[in-house]
Amino acid sequence: MSEADAPKPEMFDEINALFGTIADAFKLNADGLAKALEDGSMALDMGQNEDGDRFVAATYTQNGESRTCRIFNDGIREDKEQEQGPSKA
């Protein structure tokens, strides 16, 4: 990997913040989030809403039930709360 291809340190901070937000949304500690990502019970997707706002959708499946949160720059929204606007995280 060339130096130009190497991840930038600020990206690590952004990824760390994203993972921290996801862990908080699902009430997981760092080890719990890592395990969920590794075993496939947590799925991450990128998306864009009808207003053009980009988000990361995190879906966590536990005991056969799934819950999805969309992480925007200004907060977290659960899929069932989309019309209510973001809750600050």
C-alpha positions in Angstrom: 0.0 0.0 0.0 1.4 3.3 -1.0 1.4 6.3 1.3 -1.2 8.0 -0.8 -3.5 4.9 -0.4 -3.1 4.7 3.4 -6.1 5.8 5.4 -5.9 9.3 6.8 -5.8 9.6 10.6 -8.9 11.8 10.7 -10.8 9.0 9.1 -10.0 6.9 12.1 -11.6 9.5 14.4 -14.7 9.6 12.2 -15.0 5.8 12.2 -14.5 5.7 15.9 -17.2 8.3 16.4 -19.6 6.4 14.1 -19.0 3.1 15.9 -19.4 4.8 19.3 -22.8 6.3 18.1 -23.9 2.9 16.9 -22.9 1.2 20.1 -24.8 3.8 22.1 -27.9 3.5 19.9 -28.1 -0.3 20.6 -26.8 -0.1 24.2 -23.7 -2.2 23.3 -20.2 -1.9 24.7 -17.2 -2.0 22.3 -16.8 -5.7 22.5 -20.5 -6.3 22.0 -20.5 -4.1 18.8 -17.3 -5.8 17.5 -18.9 -9.3 18.1 -22.2 -8.2 16.4 -20.3 -6.9 13.3 -18.1 -10.1 13.2 -21.0 -12.6 13.5 -23.3 -10.7 11.1 -26.0 -9.8 13.6 -25.2 -6.1 12.9 -25.4 -4.9 9.3 -24.3 -1.5 8.1 -25.5 0.1 4.9 -25.3 3.6 3.4 -28.3 5.4 2.2 -29.9 8.7 1.3 -33.4 10.0 2.3 -35.9 11.8 0.1 -34.3 15.2 1.2 -30.9 14.1 -0.1 -29.5 13.6 3.4 -27.0 10.8 3.6 -26.9 8.3 6.5 -25.5 5.0 7.7 -28.3 2.5 8.4 -27.3 0.1 11.2 -29.5 -3.0 11.6 -29.1 -5.2 14.7 -30.8 -8.6 14.9 -31.0 -10.3 18.3 -33.2 -13.2 19.2 -35.0 -13.1 15.9 -36.0 -9.4 16.2 -34.3 -6.6 14.1 -34.0 -2.9 14.9 -32.7 -0.3 12.5 -31.3 3.1 13.2 -30.2 5.7 10.7 -27.2 7.7 11.7 -27.2 11.2 10.2 -24.8 14.1 10.9 -27.3 15.7 13.2 -28.5 12.6 15.1 -29.9 9.2 15.1 -33.4 8.2 13.9 -35.0 4.8 14.3 -36.9 3.7 11.2 -40.2 4.0 12.9 -39.4 7.6 14.0 -38.4 8.9 10.5 -41.3 11.4 10.3 -40.6 12.8 13.8 -37.1 14.0 13.0 -33.8 13.2 14.6 -33.1 12.7 18.2 -29.8 14.2 19.4 -27.2 11.6 20.3 
